[in-house]
Amino acid sequence: MMYALADCNNFYATCERVFQPRLERRPVIVLSNNDGCVVARSQEAKDLGIRMGQPVFQCRDLIKQHGVVVRSSNYALYEDMSRRVVATILECIPDVEIYSIDEVFCDLAPMMGRDPEQLCRMTRARVLQWTGVPVSIGIGPTKTLAKVANRIAKKNPEHESVYRMPEDTSECHRVLSSVAIDDVWGIGHRWGRRFRQMGVETALDLVRLPPRQVRARFNIIAMHTALELAGIPCNDFDPTPAHRRTLVRSRSFGKMVEDQDVLSQAIASHATRAAEKLRLEGGVAGRLMVFIQTNRFREDLPQRSVSGSCELLPATSTTPVILSEALQIGRKLWKPGFAYKKAGVMLSELAFGEVQGGLFAERDEARDSRLMQIMDQINARMGSGSLHPAASGLKRRDWAMRQDHRSPRYTTRWSELPRTV
């Protein structure tokens, strides 16, 4: 077995640079929803000491002093660039497993007639040439060792962004001895503290623990991690993306909401988008939950966080059904005298593929299906939200997410295509 992990470098910040070359070598940060906290940083921004998750107001002086480029999250751009990176990798390596928006595992076993390192260097060069996104690639006999190798490839310039774990056991152990235990994939800080209390400081220390002891003190996942570090594959390679178990659609408001009608518009908008996304994935939901909450950081204001749910019988992805139920729950949750900061909906008990309809269904499911198909086709052709329920509002909503620094959606909006001057 041989795996590779391709990880896009500083992905969100890199996407901002692809269509704006003037941002090269300048510190760039990307902010969370409503421009609240730092969620991505270029290497230059990291070197300035800007921390992940740091509230942007705490960085104001650094931003002004060093000319830091600030961008709002542009998920339409990031998701499309991710698809382009994956499509490019598939041109070189046919078996991939998408791990996250910026990470892809590759199964190199079917291509073992070729030199793995040379193959990965060629793949990296093509991704950079075709998409403008630099990637680091780690190679190893297990997914966990490929993850370790990827970290080394990214942190050590002498490897030129591609590193293969040594086949020699003693040399591999030397590498693992340099990896802190809480830097191991799947361990994290909480388990890292527990391992350190046991005297386990590095990845090599974990390899040397008896696997049964690891399972007894933690669980089978930790034991699999230890075995994978020892070169024994435990995490299966699955090129088919697993279906999600829940679908959540929520946003913090650009400003506080104290009006019930405005809150209902937000709930309606989230319910509509959640139903649309579920249909796109070919699923239906059996349960709906709606939640609203105030700003827990505003200790000067009264606090409230509540939710309500209902069963969807039969399971459905039809917008009018989900919307009607969501608005009913929202009306029950509403209580005056509070300034609400966030609302959202969650669809759960999801099913995909052929789903049995309800025996006593009151709605014409065939008609609903045709209606939703037409609605989705219009929105796909004319732009998301071109056709939407009136309950979600007829004009720009004051509660909409704040994105004061968003760059154009270069690859997914005709009106925002890059232009040469």
N, C-alpha and C positions, 0 to 999 in steps of 0.2 A: 504494500500500500504506500502511496505517496500523495500528499495533499499540498496545496498552495493556498495561502490567504492573501488576496489582493485588497488593500485598504487604501482608499483615497486620502491623500494628505490634506488635513485642514479643510475638509470638503466644502462646507458652506462658504468659507472665505475664498476658497479657490474658485467656486462657481461665480462669485462676484467679480473675480479678476478675469475670467475667460473672455468676457466681452468688453472689459475695460482694462486694457493692458497698462494704462497709466497707474493702476493700483499696484503693479509689481513692485516689490521691495518696500512698500509702504505698510504700516500697521493697519490691519482691518479687523473690525469686530462686527459680529452679527448679533442682533438683540432678539429676545423672546417676544411672544405675543404682547401687543400693547407697548413694545419698546421698553420693557421693564428691566431685564437682566441680560447679561452677556451669556450667549449660548454657543458661540464659536469664535475662535481667534486665529489669526494668522500667526506664524512663528514670530514675526516682528512684534506683534501685540503681546504674545506670551513673554517675550524678552523684556518688555516694559513692566512686567509684573501684574498685568491685568488678569484677574482670576476668572475661571469658569463659574458661572452663576452669580457673579458679583453684580449688585444693582448698578445701573448705569450712572446714577447720580453720584456714586462714590468715585467714579472714574473721570469726572468732568475736568479736573485739573490736568490729568495725564492726557486726555483727549485733546485739550486745547494746546498744551505745551508741545506735544509731539505730532500734532496734525493727524491724529488717528482717524481713519475713515470709518464712519458709522453707517451700518445698513440694517434695515428691518428684515425680519425673516421673509424669505421669498420662496415658499415651499413649492409653488408651481415650477419654478426654475430648477430647484434642487432635485425634485423628483424626476423631471424630464432628463436632466443631465445624468442622473443615476441610471436611468434606462439606457442612455446612450453608452455609458461606460460598460454596462453589462453586455449590450449587443456587440460591442467591440471585442470584449474578452471572448465571447462565444465564437467570434471569427477565428480565434486562435486555439481555444480549448473548449471542446463541445460539452463537457460535463461540469456544470456549475450549480452551486447552491447559494442563493441570495440570503445572507445573514442579516444585513441591515441596509439602510439606504446608501452606506458608503463602504460596505464590506461584502466580499464574495469569496466563498470557498470554491476551490477547483479540484476535481479529482484527476490526478495526473497518471493514475495507473493504466488507463487505456492507451496512453501515449508514452509508455516507458521505453519505446524504441528510440526516443529522442532524449537528449540531455535536458533534465528538468530545469536546471538553472538557465541554460541558453534559451529554452522555450519561454521561461518567465521574463527574461530580459527582452526578448522579442515582443512579447505581449505588452509589457510595460511601455515600450517605445511606441507601439501602435496606438495604445490608449492615449498617450500624450499627444501624438500627432493628429489623431482623429477627433479628439474631444477637448484637448487642452488641459486635461486633468492629470496631474502627476499622481502615481500610485506607488506604494511600497508593497513588496511581495515577500512573504516568508514561506519557506518550504520545509516540510517535515513528514515523518511517517504516520503521524496522527494529527488530528485537528488542533489539539492543544499545543503540540510542539510546533506546528505551523504558525500558531498564534504567537508563541515565544519568538520564533524566527522573524516574524513580521515586526515585532517590537524592536529587535536588534537591527533589522534593515532600516527602520525609520529613524532610530536614534544614532546610528553610526554612519557618517557620510562615506567612510572608506569602502563600504559595501555597495555603494551606488544604488541604494534602494531595493536590492534583491539579496536575500541571504538564505542559505540552506543549512539546516542543522547538521552538524558533523555526524557521519556514520560511525566513527570510532567512539566507543562507549565512554572512555576516559575523557575524551575531548568534549563530548556532549555533556558529561557531568560538570566539566569545568564551566561550560556556558550556563548550565542551570544553577550553579552556585552563585552566579552574578545576578540572578533574578530574585528580587524580594518576593516573599510569599504572597503578599497582598497585591502584587502585580500579575499574578497568575490568573489566566482567564477562568472565571467562575468562582474565584475565592473572594475577592473584595476585602473591604476594610473590616467588616464585622467578623467574618470567619478568620481573617488575618490576625486579629487580636487574639482570638481563641487559640490559633495555631502557635502564636508567639509565646503564649502562656505555657504551651507544651514544649517550648524550646525549638520550634520549627520556624526558622528565620528565612529560609530560601526554598526555591523550587526543588533543589537537590535534597534538602532535608525531608521534604514531603515524599520524594521518591523512596527514600530509605525507611520510611515508616511502614510497618506491616499493613497491607490493604485492609485486613479485617479490623484492625484497630481504628483506622480512619473511618470505616463504616460505622463502627460501634460508637465513636465519639461524635460523628457528624451524620452523614447519610450516604446512600449509594452514589449520589452525584459527586460528592467529594472523593469517594473511593475511585470512581471512574476517572476523575481528574488526575489522581495520583498514578493510576495505571497508564493513562495516556502520556503522562510525563516520562514514564518508563519505557515508552515506545509500544504499548499494547493498545490497539484501537478499540475504543468503547463507544464512541459517538458515531452513529451511522451517517453515511452521506446520503442526503435525500434531495435530489434535484427538483422534486415537486413541492412547491410552496404549500405549507400546511394551512388549512382554512382557519381563519380567526374564530375565536370563541365569543367575542363581544365586539361591538362597534360603538365607539363613543364619539359624539360630536358636541364640542363645547368650546366656548371662548370667554375670556374675561372681557368685560365691557370697556370701551374707550373712556366712558365716564359713568359715574354711579347712576343707577336706575331706581327711581322711586315711584314710577307710574305703572299700574297694572297692565295697561294696554301695551306699553312699550315692552314690558317683560314678556307678555304673550307673543309679541312679534318676534322676539329673540328665540323663544322656545319653538315657535312655528318654523322659523328659518333653520334651526338646528335639526328639527324633525324631518323637514323636507330634504335637506342635504344628506342626512343619515340614510333615509329611505332610498334616495337616488344612488348613493354609493353601494348600498347593499344589493340593489338590482344589478349594478354594474358588475359585481362579483358573483352574481348568480345565486344569491341566497335569500332566505326568508327568516323572519324573527318570530319567536314564540313569546317573548316578554319585552316590555318597554319600561324604562325607568326615566323619570325627569328629576333633576335636582337644581336647586338654586342656593346661593350662599352670598353672604356679605364679605367685606374685605377684612380678613382676620388680622391684618397689620394695622388697621385703624382702631386702636384701642380706645379712641375718644368717641367711637360710634357704637350703638347697640349691635350685638352680633346674633346672627341666625344662619343655620345651615340645615336644610331639610330636603327630603326626597320622598317620592312616591312612585309606585309601580303598578302595573296591571298585566294580565295575561292577554296575549293576542291569539284568539281562536277563530278560525284556523290561523296558523303561522302565515305571515304576510310580509310583503315589501311594498305594498300599495300606499302611496303617499297620503291620499285622503283618510284612510283608516288610521295610519300611524299619527297623522296630524291631529285628527279629531281626539284620539285618546290622549295625546300629549297635552293638548290645550285643556282638556278636562282635569288632568292631574295638576297642571300649572295653576288653574283657578283654585283648586283645593289647597295648594301650597302657599298661595299668596297671603301675606299679612302686611297691612300698612304700618308705617312707622319705621321702616328699615330701608337703608340704601344698599341695594343689591349690586354686587360686583361681578357675578358670574352665574351663568345658567347653562344647562346642557341636557342632552338626552343620551341614554345608553340602550342599545338593542342587544338582547342576549338570547340564549337558547337558539342559536343560529343553526340552520340546516341548509345544505347545498345539494344541488342535483335534483333528482326526482323527489318531490315531496307530496305526501298524500293530502288531499283537500279535506275540508270539513264536511261531515255528513249532513249537518243542518245549517250550512252556510246561507246567510241571508243576502249576501251580495253576489252579483254575477261576476265570478272570478275571471271568466274569459274576457268579458268586457273591460274589467279593470286592467287586465294584462295588456289589451290593445291600447287602452288609454295611456298607460304608463310608457309603453313602447313609443307612442307618438310624442309624448312629452319629452322623453329622453332624446329622441332623434332631433327634435327642434332645438333643445339646449346644446346638443353636441354640435349642431351646425351653426347656430346663431350665437353661442356663448352661454356659459353656465349662468343660470338664473334668468335667462331671457323670458322663459315661461315659468311662472311660479305662483303659488297660491296667494290670494290677496291678504290672507291672515299674516303673512310674513312682512307686510308693509309695501307701500306703493312708491316710496321715495327713499333717499339715502337716510339711513337710520343713525340717530345720534349715538346709539349704543354700539355701533360697529367698531371692530377692532382698530386701534390706532396703529398706523404704519407710516410714520412721518418720513422714514428714510428708505422706503422700499425701492429697489432698482427695478427696471422694466423686466417683464416676463418675456425675455427675448425669444424663446423657442416655442411658446404656446399661445401667443396672442399676435394676430396679424398687425394690429395697430401699434404693437410695441417691438416690431422687428428692428434690429440694429440698422442704422443708416450711416453711410460714409459721408463725410462733409467735404 
